Amino acid sequence: MAKELRGPCGVNCLDCDVYQATITDDDELRKKCYPSWKEGAKKYWGIDLKIEDVNCNGCTLSDYAIFSPRHCPMAACAKKKNLTSCGHCPDWKTCDWMVMLHKDFPDAREYLLNQE
């Protein structure tokens, strides 16, 4: 089994509860993580997340995943710039989205530092 599956933002999908709920088709885990993801989606993305939206096989693998370019501004920006990693963007360290994300996921920042 792979040790990592990284999104453009540097987050390791394998450590994500939404990813784990999706690949194991675990409705209990999906229900458990839904309230916090719903709150974050509303607060940061301005969208009303539904329980059926709590699915993700990795943001780069599906346009309908919770962290796909359809929902996530970081994935959308990377796709628009044709980047597989935000670490290849000269502006990532000052990007408001990245600064906010990396407060919760400092290992993602470290990963992107190695992508420059």
Kinemage of the C-alpha trace (Angstrom):
@kinemage 1
@onewidth
@group {chain A} dominant
@subgroup {mainchain}
@vectorlist {calphas} color= white
{ca met a 1} P 0.000 0.000 0.000
{ca ala a 2} L 1.179 3.502 -0.809
{ca lys a 3} L 2.524 5.670 2.024
{ca glu a 4} L 1.411 8.893 0.377
{ca leu a 5} L -1.128 10.294 -2.013
{ca arg a 6} L -0.609 14.039 -2.025
{ca gly a 7} L -2.959 16.716 -3.243
{ca pro a 8} L -1.588 19.847 -4.931
{ca cys a 9} L -1.738 21.560 -1.520
{ca gly a 10} L 0.639 18.989 -0.027
{ca val a 11} L -1.863 17.226 2.243
{ca asn a 12} L -1.457 13.451 2.374
{ca cys a 13} L -4.867 12.101 1.364
{ca leu a 14} L -4.159 8.808 3.131
{ca asp a 15} L -4.380 10.668 6.454
{ca cys a 16} L -7.743 12.280 5.612
{ca asp a 17} L -10.936 10.995 7.219
{ca val a 18} L -12.987 11.820 4.102
{ca tyr a 19} L -10.595 9.840 1.901
{ca gln a 20} L -10.630 6.921 4.348
{ca ala a 21} L -14.448 6.958 4.525
{ca thr a 22} L -14.596 6.905 0.730
{ca ile a 23} L -12.138 4.117 0.003
{ca thr a 24} L -13.587 1.918 2.748
{ca asp a 25} L -17.194 2.969 2.030
{ca asp a 26} L -17.587 3.631 5.752
{ca asp a 27} L -20.847 5.486 6.318
{ca glu a 28} L -20.219 5.725 10.071
{ca leu a 29} L -16.897 7.501 9.515
{ca arg a 30} L -18.557 9.695 6.876
{ca lys a 31} L -21.271 10.685 9.392
{ca lys a 32} L -18.654 11.274 12.082
{ca cys a 33} L -16.520 13.627 9.999
{ca tyr a 34} L -19.411 15.354 8.208
{ca pro a 35} L -20.166 18.096 10.795
{ca ser a 36} L -16.640 19.494 10.819
{ca trp a 37} L -16.286 19.343 7.025
{ca lys a 38} L -19.711 20.945 6.588
{ca glu a 39} L -18.701 23.789 8.889
{ca gly a 40} L -15.355 24.279 7.146
{ca ala a 41} L -16.896 24.171 3.659
{ca lys a 42} L -19.351 26.886 4.629
{ca lys a 43} L -16.774 29.007 6.419
{ca tyr a 44} L -13.929 28.766 3.911
{ca trp a 45} L -15.591 27.975 0.576
{ca gly a 46} L -19.068 29.433 1.063
{ca ile a 47} L -20.808 26.200 0.058
{ca asp a 48} L -23.440 24.087 1.766
{ca leu a 49} L -21.928 20.636 1.899
{ca lys a 50} L -24.291 17.695 1.887
{ca ile a 51} L -23.485 14.322 3.419
{ca glu a 52} L -23.306 12.789 -0.067
{ca asp a 53} L -20.531 15.281 -0.885
{ca val a 54} L -18.301 13.690 1.766
{ca asn a 55} L -16.468 11.524 -0.738
{ca cys a 56} L -12.997 11.865 -2.116
{ca asn a 57} L -10.600 9.518 -3.903
{ca gly a 58} L -8.001 12.267 -3.999
{ca cys a 59} L -8.569 15.757 -5.332
{ca thr a 60} L -6.775 15.179 -8.591
{ca leu a 61} L -8.675 12.019 -9.440
{ca ser a 62} L -12.257 13.288 -9.645
{ca asp a 63} L -14.005 16.551 -10.440
{ca tyr a 64} L -16.737 15.626 -7.969
{ca ala a 65} L -14.588 14.863 -4.950
{ca ile a 66} L -14.912 17.157 -1.947
{ca phe a 67} L -11.420 18.519 -2.581
{ca ser a 68} L -11.707 18.611 -6.347
{ca pro a 69} L -11.387 21.791 -8.392
{ca arg a 70} L -15.203 21.929 -8.277
{ca his a 71} L -15.122 22.724 -4.542
{ca cys a 72} L -11.571 23.465 -3.437
{ca pro a 73} L -9.983 26.766 -4.486
{ca met a 74} L -6.467 25.347 -4.133
{ca ala a 75} L -7.165 22.415 -6.435
{ca ala a 76} L -8.926 24.766 -8.870
{ca cys a 77} L -5.969 27.145 -8.913
{ca ala a 78} L -3.472 24.313 -9.465
{ca lys a 79} L -5.596 22.944 -12.300
{ca lys a 80} L -5.917 26.400 -13.893
{ca lys a 81} L -2.136 26.875 -13.729
{ca asn a 82} L -1.580 23.286 -14.947
{ca leu a 83} L 0.420 22.418 -11.817
{ca thr a 84} L 0.479 19.059 -10.100
{ca ser a 85} L 1.804 20.680 -6.926
{ca cys a 86} L 1.210 24.126 -5.465
{ca gly a 87} L 4.878 23.916 -4.478
{ca his a 88} L 5.725 24.660 -8.114
{ca cys a 89} L 3.881 28.002 -7.939
{ca pro a 90} L 6.110 30.981 -7.074
{ca asp a 91} L 3.336 32.489 -4.934
{ca trp a 92} L 2.342 29.532 -2.767
{ca lys a 93} L 4.023 30.763 0.426
{ca thr a 94} L 1.928 33.933 0.423
{ca cys a 95} L -1.303 32.392 -0.849
{ca asp a 96} L -4.049 33.025 1.719
{ca trp a 97} L -5.518 29.555 1.152
{ca met a 98} L -2.196 27.844 1.694
{ca val a 99} L -1.341 29.865 4.798
{ca met a 100} L -4.716 28.959 6.312
{ca leu a 101} L -4.440 25.268 5.382
{ca his a 102} L -0.901 24.878 6.634
{ca lys a 103} L -1.881 26.061 10.111
{ca asp a 104} L -3.777 22.772 10.411
{ca phe a 105} L -1.449 20.689 8.220
{ca pro a 106} L 2.177 21.789 8.845
{ca asp a 107} L 3.496 18.561 7.289
{ca ala a 108} L 1.851 19.625 4.009
{ca arg a 109} L 3.898 22.832 4.076
{ca glu a 110} L 7.091 20.868 4.646
{ca tyr a 111} L 6.205 18.627 1.717
{ca leu a 112} L 5.710 21.650 -0.575
{ca leu a 113} L 9.011 23.179 0.509
{ca asn a 114} L 10.630 20.084 -0.980
{ca gln a 115} L 8.711 20.581 -4.253
{ca glu a 116} L 10.243 23.971 -5.080
